[in-house]
Amino acid sequence: MDSATRTPDEISTEIAETRNRLAGSIDQLVYRTKPKTILERQLAATKASFFDANGALRTDKIAIVAGVVVGIVASIVVIRKVVG
């Protein structure tokens, strides 16, 4: 529609629609950037990485994480014994 032939009511309606779209976009951005939302999203992604496509636990990934934890704890124990 040509901007010269629009009525004031059409212009007001268009402005209101644009305002509502922008408000929705801003609300969505605010929600997505909240630290709590980011934490929840990352936690869900981390949990999902321990399951395969069929929903079964990935024991290989669990074993790797357990090995890393054991290695860190062992390193701390050794360092404490050497220093203390």
C-alpha positions in Angstrom: 0.0 0.0 0.0 1.3 3.5 -0.9 2.2 5.5 2.2 0.4 8.5 0.7 -2.9 6.7 0.6 -2.9 5.3 4.1 -5.4 6.6 6.5 -4.5 7.7 10.1 -6.3 4.6 11.4 -4.1 2.3 9.2 -1.0 4.1 10.3 -2.0 3.8 14.0 -2.8 0.1 13.5 0.6 -0.5 11.9 2.4 1.4 14.7 0.6 -0.7 17.3 1.5 -4.0 15.5 5.1 -2.9 15.3 5.2 -1.9 19.0 3.8 -5.3 20.0 6.3 -7.2 17.8 9.2 -5.2 19.3 7.9 -5.7 22.9 7.7 -9.4 22.3 11.3 -9.4 20.9 12.6 -7.5 23.9 10.8 -9.8 26.3 12.3 -12.8 24.6 15.8 -11.3 24.7 15.5 -10.4 28.4 14.4 -14.0 29.2 17.2 -15.6 27.1 19.9 -13.5 28.7 18.9 -14.0 32.4 21.7 -15.8 34.2 19.2 -18.4 35.6 17.9 -19.2 32.1 21.5 -19.6 30.8 22.4 -21.8 33.7 19.3 -24.0 33.2 20.0 -24.3 29.4 23.7 -25.3 30.1 22.7 -27.8 32.8 20.2 -29.4 30.4 22.8 -29.6 27.7 25.3 -31.1 30.1 22.9 -33.7 31.3 21.9 -34.6 27.7 25.5 -35.2 26.8 25.5 -38.2 29.2 22.7 -40.0 27.3 22.7 -41.4 23.7 20.0 -41.0 21.2 18.1 -44.0 22.6 18.1 -42.5 26.2 20.7 -45.0 27.5 23.5 -43.8 29.7 26.8 -43.3 27.9 29.1 -45.2 30.3 32.2 -44.2 28.3 31.6 -40.5 29.0 30.8 -41.2 32.7 34.1 -43.2 33.0 36.0 -40.3 31.5 34.5 -37.8 33.9 35.1 -40.2 36.9 38.7 -40.7 35.8 39.3 -37.0 35.7 37.8 -36.5 39.1 39.9 -39.3 40.6 43.0 -37.8 38.9 42.3 -34.4 40.4 41.6 -35.7 43.9 44.8 -37.9 43.7 46.8 -34.8 42.6 45.5 -32.8 45.5 46.4 -35.6 48.0 49.9 -35.9 46.6 50.5 -32.1 46.6 49.2 -31.9 50.3 51.6 -34.7 51.3 54.6 -33.1 49.6 53.9 -29.6 50.9 52.6 -30.6 54.4 
